[in-house]
Amino acid sequence: MNIFHRKSLLAACIAAMIGLHGYAQKNEASPRLSDYFSPATTNTMSPDSEGFIQRWLLLEPIDKPNRSNTVFTDSYIREAFATEYFPNQFTVLPKDGDKVKVGKQKLTWHALDSKLFNVKLFRFASGLKKQVYGVLFWAVTFIECPEDMENIRMSVGSNSASMWWLNGEEAVILSGDRRMVKDDCLSRRLTLKKGKNIIRGAIINGPGMSDFCVRFLNENGTPVNNITISYK
């Protein structure tokens, strides 16, 4: 093979690599929502085999610019989450398709089942062609218990910072720049009451991926599975 042909072959290989990289970037930025979520049905569902809660009402991302996740101290996120972005944000029981206005943004609640144990908020946002960086997400779900369950702990992992409430009371706070890890933070001992219980979460992220996972653990550390999950 002469030098001309070698150069031509090298140029063709480089062009192909650039094309594949561009294709990968395009598909990374615009994944299909259906790869990670399916629409929630009207039926209740149970946690997965490890107790993770996969059914959530997710609000489209609120614009909250941050160039770095290192600013997410306890005081910062408490202030960020205490800010009222939409009416009754700590008491509203959203329905699939409900809309809220946050500044100039018009956002919609989506009732979705995650296909993974964790909820890929980055994929949720990008799948809906919404902003993926410098964002704040709200998540709500409803847990039905057959009886009172005492000495239960809420176990949460998130990327990046987040706060979680059970029936209106703060349960867990995860501050700082962190990656999502199973059982990263545990709540104090809680009681899941007989009947409906409301979990509410807020997740904030600057650059990078966004996701979370939530489950309840018994006092001996085993997952709580004898509950059902709905979106209303």
N, CA and C atoms as a LAMMPS dump frame, in Angstrom:
ITEM: TIMESTEP
0
ITEM: NUMBER OF ATOMS
696
ITEM: BOX BOUNDS ff ff ff
-5.0000000000000000e+02 5.0000000000000000e+02
-5.0000000000000000e+02 5.0000000000000000e+02
-5.0000000000000000e+02 5.0000000000000000e+02
ITEM: ATOMS id mol type element x y z
1 1 1 N 0.866 -1.196 0
2 1 2 C 0 0 0
3 1 3 C 0.895 1.236 0
4 2 1 N 0.698 2.144 -0.964
5 2 2 C 1.548 3.333 -1.007
6 2 3 C 1.1 4.36 0.012
7 3 1 N 1.92 5.403 0.158
8 3 2 C 1.651 6.403 1.201
9 3 3 C 0.353 7.138 0.966
10 4 1 N 0.009 7.334 -0.318
11 4 2 C -1.248 8.036 -0.615
12 4 3 C -2.444 7.237 -0.111
13 5 1 N -2.423 5.914 -0.383
14 5 2 C -3.538 5.074 0.056
15 5 3 C -3.613 4.968 1.576
16 6 1 N -2.407 4.908 2.209
17 6 2 C -2.4 4.856 3.676
18 6 3 C -3.013 6.115 4.276
19 7 1 N -2.657 7.276 3.723
20 7 2 C -3.209 8.539 4.211
21 7 3 C -4.719 8.599 3.985
22 8 1 N -5.159 8.101 2.833
23 8 2 C -6.594 8.109 2.533
24 8 3 C -7.358 7.222 3.509
25 9 1 N -6.751 6.032 3.788
26 9 2 C -7.392 5.114 4.727
27 9 3 C -7.446 5.713 6.125
28 10 1 N -6.362 6.37 6.545
29 10 2 C -6.329 7 7.859
30 10 3 C -7.37 8.097 7.955
31 11 1 N -7.47 8.899 6.898
32 11 2 C -8.458 9.984 6.895
33 11 3 C -9.868 9.434 6.987
34 12 1 N -10.115 8.316 6.259
35 12 2 C -11.447 7.711 6.296
36 12 3 C -11.771 7.179 7.686
37 13 1 N -10.772 6.573 8.35
38 13 2 C -10.98 6.054 9.702
39 13 3 C -11.271 7.177 10.686
40 14 1 N -10.518 8.271 10.581
41 14 2 C -10.736 9.415 11.471
42 14 3 C -12.123 9.989 11.26
43 15 1 N -12.532 10.122 9.994
44 15 2 C -13.863 10.656 9.697
45 15 3 C -14.955 9.771 10.278
46 16 1 N -14.738 8.438 10.156
47 16 2 C -15.724 7.507 10.704
48 16 3 C -15.818 7.628 12.209
49 17 1 N -14.647 7.764 12.877
50 17 2 C -14.633 7.9 14.33
51 17 3 C -15.332 9.175 14.763
52 18 1 N -15.081 10.262 14.038
53 18 2 C -15.738 11.534 14.359
54 18 3 C -17.246 11.403 14.188
55 19 1 N -17.637 10.709 13.082
56 19 2 C -19.066 10.518 12.846
57 19 3 C -19.718 9.697 13.934
58 20 1 N -19.054 8.622 14.375
59 20 2 C -19.603 7.791 15.454
60 20 3 C -19.668 8.557 16.751
61 21 1 N -18.645 9.387 17.026
62 21 2 C -18.648 10.189 18.249
63 21 3 C -19.809 11.167 18.243
64 22 1 N -20.023 11.803 17.071
65 22 2 C -21.143 12.742 16.98
66 22 3 C -22.474 12.047 17.139
67 23 1 N -22.582 10.831 16.56
68 23 2 C -23.818 10.049 16.702
69 23 3 C -24.054 9.68 18.153
70 24 1 N -22.978 9.256 18.837
71 24 2 C -23.09 8.888 20.255
72 24 3 C -23.493 10.074 21.09
73 25 1 N -22.879 11.245 20.813
74 25 2 C -23.234 12.443 21.57
75 25 3 C -24.691 12.81 21.364
76 26 1 N -25.137 12.712 20.106
77 26 2 C -26.529 13.052 19.803
78 26 3 C -27.483 12.137 20.54
79 27 1 N -27.192 10.825 20.532
80 27 2 C -28.07 9.881 21.192
81 27 3 C -27.952 9.958 22.706
82 28 1 N -26.765 10.338 23.23
83 28 2 C -26.604 10.525 24.669
84 28 3 C -27.442 11.7 25.139
85 29 1 N -27.507 12.761 24.312
86 29 2 C -28.236 13.967 24.691
87 29 3 C -29.742 13.789 24.532
88 30 1 N -30.163 12.871 23.654
89 30 2 C -31.592 12.729 23.373
90 30 3 C -32.025 11.266 23.436
91 31 1 N -31.916 10.63 24.592
92 31 2 C -32.367 9.237 24.707
93 31 3 C -33.887 9.18 24.686
94 32 1 N -34.401 8.008 24.451
95 32 2 C -35.85 7.831 24.474
96 32 3 C -36.33 7.673 25.91
97 33 1 N -37.373 8.364 26.243
98 33 2 C -37.944 8.254 27.583
99 33 3 C -38.354 6.817 27.866
100 34 1 N -38.836 6.127 26.833
101 34 2 C -39.331 4.755 27.01
102 34 3 C -38.223 3.761 27.332
103 35 1 N -36.96 4.145 27.147
104 35 2 C -35.857 3.258 27.521
105 35 3 C -35.728 3.142 29.041
106 36 1 N -36.21 4.145 29.748
107 36 2 C -36.013 4.205 31.196
108 36 3 C -37.313 4.241 31.994
109 37 1 N -38.426 4.609 31.335
110 37 2 C -39.699 4.765 32.039
111 37 3 C -40.837 4.202 31.206
112 38 1 N -41.9 3.828 31.897
113 38 2 C -43.162 3.516 31.251
114 38 3 C -44.259 4.286 31.979
115 39 1 N -45.337 4.637 31.296
116 39 2 C -46.419 5.364 31.961
117 39 3 C -47.006 4.534 33.101
118 40 1 N -47.262 5.178 34.226
119 40 2 C -47.884 4.474 35.353
120 40 3 C -49.316 4.112 34.998
121 41 1 N -49.75 2.957 35.47
122 41 2 C -51.118 2.539 35.222
123 41 3 C -51.982 2.948 36.406
124 42 1 N -53.274 2.683 36.299
125 42 2 C -54.185 3.015 37.401
126 42 3 C -54.088 1.995 38.524
127 43 1 N -53.417 0.862 38.261
128 43 2 C -53.268 -0.165 39.285
129 43 3 C -52.123 0.175 40.227
130 44 1 N -52.192 -0.348 41.432
131 44 2 C -51.075 -0.199 42.355
132 44 3 C -49.971 -1.165 41.97
133 45 1 N -48.772 -0.921 42.478
134 45 2 C -47.664 -1.829 42.24
135 45 3 C -46.907 -2.024 43.538
136 46 1 N -46.108 -3.063 43.595
137 46 2 C -45.284 -3.342 44.771
138 46 3 C -43.861 -2.869 44.528
139 47 1 N -43.073 -2.689 45.596
140 47 2 C -41.649 -2.396 45.402
141 47 3 C -40.987 -3.55 44.655
142 48 1 N -39.792 -3.307 44.112
143 48 2 C -39.078 -4.398 43.452
144 48 3 C -38.539 -5.372 44.494
145 49 1 N -37.805 -6.37 44.069
146 49 2 C -37.366 -7.435 44.974
147 49 3 C -36.467 -6.926 46.097
148 50 1 N -35.829 -5.767 45.891
149 50 2 C -34.971 -5.183 46.923
150 50 3 C -35.666 -4.046 47.674
151 51 1 N -36.964 -3.883 47.432
152 51 2 C -37.735 -2.893 48.173
153 51 3 C -37.732 -1.498 47.587
154 52 1 N -37.125 -1.293 46.408
155 52 2 C -37.036 0.053 45.842
156 52 3 C -38.37 0.481 45.234
157 53 1 N -38.665 1.741 45.408
158 53 2 C -39.919 2.333 44.943
159 53 3 C -39.691 2.885 43.541
160 54 1 N -40.45 2.375 42.584
161 54 2 C -40.213 2.715 41.183
162 54 3 C -41.313 3.572 40.558
163 55 1 N -42.4 3.79 41.275
164 55 2 C -43.505 4.604 40.723
165 55 3 C -43.477 5.987 41.359
166 56 1 N -43.415 7.021 40.499
167 56 2 C -43.306 8.396 40.99
168 56 3 C -44.06 9.36 40.087
169 57 1 N -44.564 10.406 40.704
170 57 2 C -45.003 11.593 39.982
171 57 3 C -43.815 12.541 39.957
172 58 1 N -43.338 12.855 38.764
173 58 2 C -42.152 13.7 38.593
174 58 3 C -42.544 14.999 37.9
175 59 1 N -42.092 16.111 38.463
176 59 2 C -42.32 17.414 37.843
177 59 3 C -41.153 17.718 36.917
178 60 1 N -41.467 18.208 35.733
179 60 2 C -40.414 18.614 34.804
180 60 3 C -39.45 19.575 35.497
181 61 1 N -38.169 19.585 35.095
182 61 2 C -37.14 20.295 35.862
183 61 3 C -37.347 21.802 35.937
184 62 1 N -37.127 22.319 37.138
185 62 2 C -37.149 23.76 37.389
186 62 3 C -35.749 24.306 37.145
187 63 1 N -35.67 25.421 36.456
188 63 2 C -34.386 26.06 36.185
189 63 3 C -33.776 26.571 37.491
190 64 1 N -32.596 26.047 37.853
191 64 2 C -31.895 26.446 39.074
192 64 3 C -30.395 26.404 38.784
193 65 1 N -29.871 27.441 38.109
194 65 2 C -28.474 27.399 37.639
195 65 3 C -27.465 27.276 38.774
196 66 1 N -26.547 26.335 38.625
197 66 2 C -25.391 26.174 39.517
198 66 3 C -24.257 25.602 38.683
199 67 1 N -23.11 26.273 38.695
200 67 2 C -21.97 25.805 37.909
201 67 3 C -21.241 24.647 38.591
202 68 1 N -21.437 24.528 39.896
203 68 2 C -20.755 23.476 40.651
204 68 3 C -21.701 22.89 41.679
205 69 1 N -21.498 21.627 42.009
206 69 2 C -22.306 20.982 43.04
207 69 3 C -21.712 21.139 44.439
208 70 1 N -20.552 21.756 44.525
209 70 2 C -19.906 21.926 45.831
210 70 3 C -20.632 22.935 46.707
211 71 1 N -21.535 23.726 46.119
212 71 2 C -22.269 24.739 46.898
213 71 3 C -23.407 24.123 47.698
214 72 1 N -23.688 22.827 47.508
215 72 2 C -24.876 22.224 48.106
216 72 3 C -24.646 21.838 49.567
217 73 1 N -24.399 22.823 50.387
218 73 2 C -24.31 22.625 51.831
219 73 3 C -25.712 22.465 52.407
220 74 1 N -25.783 22.022 53.66
221 74 2 C -27.093 21.89 54.314
222 74 3 C -27.874 23.2 54.24
223 75 1 N -27.207 24.308 54.575
224 75 2 C -27.904 25.601 54.62
225 75 3 C -28.365 26.02 53.235
226 76 1 N -27.541 25.749 52.213
227 76 2 C -27.916 26.138 50.849
228 76 3 C -29.153 25.377 50.386
229 77 1 N -29.124 24.046 50.554
230 77 2 C -30.252 23.288 50.015
231 77 3 C -31.523 23.49 50.839
232 78 1 N -31.364 23.74 52.15
233 78 2 C -32.56 24.039 52.941
234 78 3 C -33.228 25.315 52.434
235 79 1 N -32.41 26.315 52.119
236 79 2 C -32.962 27.562 51.586
237 79 3 C -33.54 27.353 50.197
238 80 1 N -32.817 26.58 49.375
239 80 2 C -33.288 26.335 48.008
240 80 3 C -34.614 25.594 47.997
241 81 1 N -34.769 24.616 48.888
242 81 2 C -35.994 23.827 48.9
243 81 3 C -37.124 24.515 49.653
244 82 1 N -36.792 25.46 50.519
245 82 2 C -37.829 26.207 51.243
246 82 3 C -38.446 27.291 50.37
247 83 1 N -37.733 27.693 49.312
248 83 2 C -38.265 28.691 48.381
249 83 3 C -39.517 28.148 47.711
250 84 1 N -40.545 28.971 47.615
251 84 2 C -41.776 28.528 46.965
252 84 3 C -41.668 28.742 45.462
253 85 1 N -41.598 27.658 44.723
254 85 2 C -41.517 27.718 43.271
255 85 3 C -42.893 27.663 42.623
256 86 1 N -43.809 26.954 43.27
257 86 2 C -45.178 26.864 42.766
258 86 3 C -46.1 26.728 43.97
259 87 1 N -47.37 27.09 43.842
260 87 2 C -48.283 27.102 44.989
261 87 3 C -48.42 25.733 45.655
262 88 1 N -48.42 25.748 46.99
263 88 2 C -48.669 24.549 47.8
264 88 3 C -47.695 23.41 47.489
265 89 1 N -46.434 23.738 47.231
266 89 2 C -45.502 22.706 46.79
267 89 3 C -45.227 21.638 47.854
268 90 1 N -45.478 21.961 49.121
269 90 2 C -45.25 20.976 50.182
270 90 3 C -46.519 20.226 50.582
271 91 1 N -47.642 20.587 49.978
272 91 2 C -48.905 19.929 50.329
273 91 3 C -49.676 19.419 49.115
274 92 1 N -49.332 19.902 47.93
275 92 2 C -50.085 19.528 46.737
276 92 3 C -49.985 18.024 46.498
277 93 1 N -51.092 17.434 46.104
278 93 2 C -51.14 16.028 45.715
279 93 3 C -51.35 16.011 44.199
280 94 1 N -50.273 16.043 43.443
281 94 2 C -50.398 16.221 41.992
282 94 3 C -51.01 15.014 41.315
283 95 1 N -51.599 15.28 40.158
284 95 2 C -52.127 14.219 39.299
285 95 3 C -51.368 14.234 37.982
286 96 1 N -51.341 13.089 37.334
287 96 2 C -50.671 12.984 36.047
288 96 3 C -51.239 14.019 35.079
289 97 1 N -50.355 14.827 34.51
290 97 2 C -50.791 15.841 33.552
291 97 3 C -51.054 17.202 34.156
292 98 1 N -51.094 17.306 35.49
293 98 2 C -51.264 18.62 36.114
294 98 3 C -50.12 19.54 35.697
295 99 1 N -50.425 20.829 35.592
296 99 2 C -49.43 21.809 35.171
297 99 3 C -49.245 22.874 36.245
298 100 1 N -48.015 23.359 36.349
299 100 2 C -47.707 24.458 37.263
300 100 3 C -46.858 25.466 36.512
301 101 1 N -46.862 26.695 36.999
302 101 2 C -46.042 27.746 36.419
303 101 3 C -44.995 28.166 37.423
304 102 1 N -43.735 28.118 37.012
305 102 2 C -42.616 28.535 37.844
306 102 3 C -41.898 29.646 37.099
307 103 1 N -42.118 30.891 37.513
308 103 2 C -41.579 32.002 36.742
309 103 3 C -42.146 31.98 35.336
310 104 1 N -41.269 31.92 34.337
311 104 2 C -41.707 31.866 32.946
312 104 3 C -41.873 30.435 32.448
313 105 1 N -41.524 29.468 33.318
314 105 2 C -41.623 28.066 32.918
315 105 3 C -43.029 27.517 33.161
316 106 1 N -43.534 26.757 32.206
317 106 2 C -44.771 26.005 32.367
318 106 3 C -44.406 24.531 32.4
319 107 1 N -44.615 23.906 33.562
320 107 2 C -44.118 22.552 33.785
321 107 3 C -45.275 21.588 34.04
322 108 1 N -45.041 20.318 33.716
323 108 2 C -46.073 19.287 33.817
324 108 3 C -45.618 18.165 34.738
325 109 1 N -46.552 17.624 35.51
326 109 2 C -46.305 16.432 36.318
327 109 3 C -46.527 15.19 35.451
328 110 1 N -45.64 14.192 35.62
329 110 2 C -45.735 12.947 34.868
330 110 3 C -45.741 11.762 35.831
331 111 1 N -46.724 10.89 35.699
332 111 2 C -46.791 9.672 36.51
333 111 3 C -46.08 8.56 35.747
334 112 1 N -44.936 8.118 36.282
335 112 2 C -44.091 7.178 35.553
336 112 3 C -43.597 6.052 36.452
337 113 1 N -43.362 4.896 35.838
338 113 2 C -42.71 3.778 36.501
339 113 3 C -41.29 3.664 35.958
340 114 1 N -40.325 3.7 36.847
341 114 2 C -38.94 3.523 36.427
342 114 3 C -38.693 2.06 36.075
343 115 1 N -37.963 1.814 35.013
344 115 2 C -37.629 0.453 34.619
345 115 3 C -36.407 -0.065 35.376
346 116 1 N -35.772 0.818 36.142
347 116 2 C -34.609 0.459 36.949
348 116 3 C -34.944 0.678 38.42
349 117 1 N -34.084 0.209 39.316
350 117 2 C -34.333 0.44 40.738
351 117 3 C -34.193 1.911 41.079
352 118 1 N -33.38 2.628 40.306
353 118 2 C -33.199 4.065 40.52
354 118 3 C -33.94 4.844 39.448
355 119 1 N -34.258 6.089 39.774
356 119 2 C -35.038 6.952 38.89
357 119 3 C -34.078 7.902 38.191
358 120 1 N -33.925 7.73 36.885
359 120 2 C -32.954 8.485 36.102
360 120 3 C -33.546 9.841 35.707
361 121 1 N -33.352 10.822 36.561
362 121 2 C -33.919 12.145 36.299
363 121 3 C -33.294 12.806 35.073
364 122 1 N -32.002 12.578 34.858
365 122 2 C -31.35 13.114 33.658
366 122 3 C -32.056 12.585 32.416
367 123 1 N -32.366 11.289 32.399
368 123 2 C -33.043 10.677 31.249
369 123 3 C -34.488 11.145 31.143
370 124 1 N -35.123 11.352 32.283
371 124 2 C -36.48 11.916 32.303
372 124 3 C -36.487 13.271 31.622
373 125 1 N -35.543 14.14 32.005
374 125 2 C -35.496 15.496 31.444
375 125 3 C -35.11 15.477 29.968
376 126 1 N -34.056 14.742 29.641
377 126 2 C -33.598 14.739 28.248
378 126 3 C -34.612 14.052 27.338
379 127 1 N -35.287 13.017 27.861
380 127 2 C -36.298 12.333 27.061
381 127 3 C -37.471 13.229 26.705
382 128 1 N -37.729 14.22 27.567
383 128 2 C -38.785 15.198 27.297
384 128 3 C -38.242 16.454 26.635
385 129 1 N -36.929 16.412 26.29
386 129 2 C -36.242 17.544 25.657
387 129 3 C -36.285 18.791 26.543
388 130 1 N -36.079 18.554 27.841
389 130 2 C -35.984 19.637 28.812
390 130 3 C -34.522 19.799 29.228
391 131 1 N -34.238 20.888 29.93
392 131 2 C -32.87 21.12 30.373
393 131 3 C -32.438 20.044 31.36
394 132 1 N -31.162 19.691 31.313
395 132 2 C -30.66 18.592 32.132
396 132 3 C -29.639 19.041 33.175
397 133 1 N -29.104 20.249 33.041
398 133 2 C -28.115 20.756 33.993
399 133 3 C -28.644 22.015 34.669
400 134 1 N -28.208 22.249 35.915
401 134 2 C -28.688 23.415 36.642
402 134 3 C -30.184 23.334 36.872
403 135 1 N -30.602 22.238 37.535
404 135 2 C -32.036 21.948 37.636
405 135 3 C -32.416 21.508 39.049
406 136 1 N -33.704 21.624 39.321
407 136 2 C -34.293 21.159 40.576
408 136 3 C -35.527 20.349 40.213
409 137 1 N -35.603 19.134 40.731
410 137 2 C -36.735 18.242 40.471
411 137 3 C -37.564 18.061 41.738
412 138 1 N -38.875 17.889 41.558
413 138 2 C -39.765 17.488 42.646
414 138 3 C -40.36 16.128 42.315
415 139 1 N -40.454 15.275 43.32
416 139 2 C -40.987 13.922 43.143
417 139 3 C -41.965 13.619 44.276
418 140 1 N -43.063 12.951 43.933
419 140 2 C -44.09 12.586 44.911
420 140 3 C -44.56 11.173 44.607
421 141 1 N -44.808 10.4 45.662
422 141 2 C -45.459 9.111 45.48
423 141 3 C -46.287 8.795 46.714
424 142 1 N -47.16 7.793 46.586
425 142 2 C -48.09 7.432 47.651
426 142 3 C -47.905 5.965 48.013
427 143 1 N -47.708 5.716 49.292
428 143 2 C -47.474 4.372 49.806
429 143 3 C -48.668 3.935 50.646
430 144 1 N -49.207 2.784 50.343
431 144 2 C -50.344 2.236 51.102
432 144 3 C -49.839 1.095 51.982
433 145 1 N -50.116 1.199 53.288
434 145 2 C -49.659 0.187 54.252
435 145 3 C -50.857 -0.552 54.839
436 146 1 N -50.753 -1.87 55.02
437 146 2 C -51.863 -2.642 55.568
438 146 3 C -52.035 -2.435 57.067
439 147 1 N -50.994 -1.917 57.728
440 147 2 C -51.026 -1.692 59.173
441 147 3 C -49.931 -0.692 59.532
442 148 1 N -49.959 -0.178 60.756
443 148 2 C -48.871 0.676 61.21
444 148 3 C -47.567 -0.114 61.222
445 149 1 N -46.498 0.511 60.734
446 149 2 C -45.178 -0.113 60.725
447 149 3 C -44.21 0.814 61.45
448 150 1 N -43.757 0.372 62.616
449 150 2 C -42.883 1.207 63.44
450 150 3 C -41.412 0.856 63.227
451 151 1 N -40.568 1.808 63.617
452 151 2 C -39.11 1.619 63.567
453 151 3 C -38.619 1.293 62.155
454 152 1 N -39.216 1.988 61.186
455 152 2 C -38.831 1.849 59.783
456 152 3 C -37.902 3.016 59.429
457 153 1 N -36.927 2.747 58.584
458 153 2 C -36.029 3.816 58.132
459 153 3 C -36.192 4.03 56.623
460 154 1 N -36.262 5.314 56.224
461 154 2 C -36.214 5.643 54.812
462 154 3 C -34.75 5.671 54.383
463 155 1 N -34.443 4.952 53.318
464 155 2 C -33.078 4.84 52.817
465 155 3 C -33.009 5.476 51.436
466 156 1 N -32.091 6.434 51.265
467 156 2 C -32.065 7.242 50.045
468 156 3 C -30.647 7.347 49.497
469 157 1 N -30.546 7.352 48.187
470 157 2 C -29.334 7.748 47.484
471 157 3 C -29.721 8.757 46.413
472 158 1 N -28.871 9.744 46.156
473 158 2 C -29.215 10.726 45.127
474 158 3 C -27.962 11.333 44.516
475 159 1 N -28.125 11.815 43.328
476 159 2 C -27.119 12.584 42.606
477 159 3 C -27.826 13.823 42.05
478 160 1 N -27.636 15.038 42.617
479 160 2 C -26.633 15.28 43.638
480 160 3 C -27.365 15.417 44.985
481 161 1 N -27.59 16.63 45.482
482 161 2 C -28.184 16.819 46.805
483 161 3 C -29.706 16.652 46.759
484 162 1 N -30.276 16.269 47.912
485 162 2 C -31.728 16.099 47.959
486 162 3 C -32.236 16.173 49.392
487 163 1 N -33.548 16.384 49.517
488 163 2 C -34.257 16.301 50.788
489 163 3 C -35.526 15.498 50.575
490 164 1 N -35.948 14.802 51.651
491 164 2 C -37.105 13.915 51.555
492 164 3 C -37.987 14.077 52.781
493 165 1 N -39.294 14.032 52.542
494 165 2 C -40.284 14.208 53.595
495 165 3 C -41.247 13.023 53.576
496 166 1 N -41.658 12.586 54.746
497 166 2 C -42.681 11.562 54.892
498 166 3 C -43.854 12.166 55.636
499 167 1 N -45.014 12.192 54.988
500 167 2 C -46.234 12.761 55.575
501 167 3 C -45.991 14.164 56.124
502 168 1 N -45.247 14.95 55.363
503 168 2 C -45.037 16.356 55.696
504 168 3 C -43.894 16.642 56.644
505 169 1 N -43.23 15.618 57.162
506 169 2 C -42.125 15.817 58.101
507 169 3 C -40.804 15.419 57.447
508 170 1 N -39.783 16.24 57.693
509 170 2 C -38.474 15.953 57.115
510 170 3 C -37.967 14.594 57.592
511 171 1 N -37.482 13.8 56.645
512 171 2 C -36.98 12.46 56.972
513 171 3 C -35.481 12.333 56.711
514 172 1 N -35.014 12.803 55.536
515 172 2 C -33.612 12.616 55.151
516 172 3 C -33.126 13.846 54.398
517 173 1 N -31.872 14.228 54.631
518 173 2 C -31.218 15.271 53.847
519 173 3 C -29.875 14.737 53.377
520 174 1 N -29.602 14.912 52.092
521 174 2 C -28.329 14.503 51.498
522 174 3 C -27.701 15.75 50.886
523 175 1 N -26.664 16.256 51.497
524 175 2 C -26.033 17.485 51.025
525 175 3 C -24.711 17.181 50.34
526 176 1 N -24.143 18.199 49.716
527 176 2 C -22.837 18.064 49.088
528 176 3 C -22.91 17.521 47.675
529 177 1 N -21.74 17.454 47.045
530 177 2 C -21.604 16.91 45.701
531 177 3 C -21.411 15.404 45.826
532 178 1 N -22.398 14.633 45.444
533 178 2 C -22.341 13.197 45.671
534 178 3 C -22.88 12.44 44.467
535 179 1 N -22.423 11.208 44.342
536 179 2 C -22.99 10.281 43.378
537 179 3 C -24.051 9.441 44.073
538 180 1 N -24.989 8.929 43.273
539 180 2 C -26.029 8.107 43.862
540 180 3 C -25.471 6.749 44.267
541 181 1 N -25.681 6.387 45.518
542 181 2 C -25.27 5.101 46.065
543 181 3 C -26.451 4.533 46.841
544 182 1 N -26.736 3.265 46.68
545 182 2 C -27.803 2.623 47.447
546 182 3 C -27.572 2.834 48.943
547 183 1 N -28.637 3.187 49.65
548 183 2 C -28.587 3.309 51.113
549 183 3 C -27.515 4.306 51.561
550 184 1 N -27.337 5.359 50.795
551 184 2 C -26.317 6.363 51.122
552 184 3 C -26.635 7.05 52.449
553 185 1 N -27.906 7.38 52.668
554 185 2 C -28.321 8.02 53.922
555 185 3 C -29.593 7.364 54.439
556 186 1 N -29.644 7.181 55.745
557 186 2 C -30.812 6.594 56.401
558 186 3 C -31.466 7.625 57.307
559 187 1 N -32.771 7.578 57.363
560 187 2 C -33.511 8.457 58.261
561 187 3 C -33.423 7.955 59.694
562 188 1 N -33.928 8.752 60.606
563 188 2 C -34.173 8.266 61.965
564 188 3 C -35.283 7.213 61.876
565 189 1 N -35.624 6.584 62.982
566 189 2 C -36.724 5.619 62.969
567 189 3 C -38.044 6.347 62.709
568 190 1 N -38.807 5.814 61.782
569 190 2 C -40.071 6.411 61.375
570 190 3 C -41.202 5.414 61.55
571 191 1 N -42.431 5.926 61.459
572 191 2 C -43.602 5.061 61.459
573 191 3 C -44.373 5.27 60.173
574 192 1 N -44.553 4.2 59.421
575 192 2 C -45.459 4.218 58.29
576 192 3 C -46.846 3.893 58.838
577 193 1 N -47.769 4.812 58.668
578 193 2 C -49.094 4.617 59.245
579 193 3 C -49.957 3.721 58.356
580 194 1 N -50.953 3.091 58.975
581 194 2 C -51.899 2.296 58.215
582 194 3 C -52.628 3.192 57.225
583 195 1 N -52.744 2.736 55.981
584 195 2 C -53.385 3.55 54.955
585 195 3 C -52.359 4.286 54.112
586 196 1 N -52.74 5.478 53.636
587 196 2 C -51.909 6.207 52.685
588 196 3 C -50.831 7.029 53.381
589 197 1 N -49.616 6.951 52.849
590 197 2 C -48.481 7.747 53.288
591 197 3 C -47.914 8.476 52.07
592 198 1 N -47.488 9.699 52.287
593 198 2 C -47.021 10.527 51.17
594 198 3 C -45.517 10.755 51.303
595 199 1 N -44.786 10.393 50.269
596 199 2 C -43.353 10.696 50.192
597 199 3 C -43.17 11.838 49.207
598 200 1 N -42.413 12.827 49.644
599 200 2 C -42.128 13.981 48.788
600 200 3 C -40.62 14.207 48.786
601 201 1 N -40.05 14.434 47.613
602 201 2 C -38.614 14.656 47.532
603 201 3 C -38.276 15.813 46.616
604 202 1 N -37.135 16.442 46.888
605 202 2 C -36.598 17.497 46.031
606 202 3 C -35.139 17.173 45.769
607 203 1 N -34.755 17.199 44.501
608 203 2 C -33.397 16.833 44.092
609 203 3 C -32.832 17.989 43.279
610 204 1 N -31.601 18.413 43.609
611 204 2 C -30.983 19.544 42.923
612 204 3 C -29.635 19.109 42.366
613 205 1 N -29.311 19.62 41.182
614 205 2 C -28.046 19.273 40.554
615 205 3 C -27.587 20.404 39.641
616 206 1 N -26.266 20.583 39.575
617 206 2 C -25.684 21.532 38.646
618 206 3 C -25.251 20.782 37.4
619 207 1 N -23.942 20.573 37.21
620 207 2 C -23.477 19.727 36.105
621 207 3 C -23.58 18.256 36.461
622 208 1 N -23.57 17.408 35.444
623 208 2 C -23.557 15.968 35.691
624 208 3 C -24.93 15.327 35.654
625 209 1 N -24.943 14.028 35.938
626 209 2 C -26.17 13.238 35.901
627 209 3 C -27.027 13.521 37.136
628 210 1 N -28.319 13.192 37.03
629 210 2 C -29.242 13.34 38.157
630 210 3 C -30.065 12.064 38.271
631 211 1 N -30.106 11.491 39.471
632 211 2 C -30.966 10.347 39.713
633 211 3 C -31.121 10.135 41.212
634 212 1 N -32.015 9.218 41.582
635 212 2 C -32.219 8.905 43.002
636 212 3 C -32.783 7.508 43.147
637 213 1 N -32.677 6.966 44.359
638 213 2 C -33.336 5.709 44.698
639 213 3 C -33.829 5.805 46.142
640 214 1 N -34.991 5.221 46.395
641 214 2 C -35.616 5.273 47.717
642 214 3 C -36.199 3.9 48.051
643 215 1 N -35.983 3.462 49.279
644 215 2 C -36.663 2.292 49.8
645 215 3 C -36.782 2.436 51.309
646 216 1 N -37.594 1.579 51.915
647 216 2 C -37.715 1.531 53.363
648 216 3 C -37.067 0.24 53.862
649 217 1 N -36.408 0.355 55.016
650 217 2 C -35.756 -0.802 55.622
651 217 3 C -36.327 -1.052 57.006
652 218 1 N -36.522 -2.317 57.331
653 218 2 C -36.907 -2.695 58.684
654 218 3 C -35.733 -2.477 59.638
655 219 1 N -36.021 -2.599 60.927
656 219 2 C -34.982 -2.357 61.924
657 219 3 C -33.807 -3.323 61.774
658 220 1 N -34.063 -4.495 61.224
659 220 2 C -32.982 -5.469 61.012
660 220 3 C -32.271 -5.286 59.671
661 221 1 N -32.662 -4.24 58.931
662 221 2 C -31.991 -3.925 57.677
663 221 3 C -32.571 -4.58 56.445
664 222 1 N -33.633 -5.366 56.598
665 222 2 C -34.252 -6.005 55.437
666 222 3 C -35.243 -5.046 54.778
667 223 1 N -35.435 -5.157 53.456
668 223 2 C -36.345 -4.247 52.752
669 223 3 C -37.8 -4.44 53.161
670 224 1 N -38.546 -3.356 53.182
671 224 2 C -39.985 -3.399 53.41
672 224 3 C -40.661 -3.648 52.065
673 225 1 N -41.328 -4.789 51.937
674 225 2 C -41.96 -5.157 50.673
675 225 3 C -43.482 -5.259 50.751
676 226 1 N -44.028 -5.345 51.973
677 226 2 C -45.476 -5.552 52.097
678 226 3 C -46.231 -4.221 52.095
679 227 1 N -45.929 -3.404 51.088
680 227 2 C -46.609 -2.135 50.859
681 227 3 C -46.949 -2.058 49.379
682 228 1 N -47.875 -1.186 49.03
683 228 2 C -48.178 -0.957 47.619
684 228 3 C -47.963 0.516 47.303
685 229 1 N -47.75 0.786 46.028
686 229 2 C -47.386 2.128 45.569
687 229 3 C -48.39 2.559 44.498
688 230 1 N -48.827 3.818 44.583
689 230 2 C -49.713 4.348 43.552
690 230 3 C -49.313 5.784 43.253
691 231 1 N -49.989 6.382 42.279
692 231 2 C -49.675 7.778 41.971
693 231 3 C -50.873 8.689 42.261
694 232 1 N -51.796 8.173 43.095
695 232 2 C -52.909 9.038 43.481
696 232 3 C -53.544 8.506 44.775
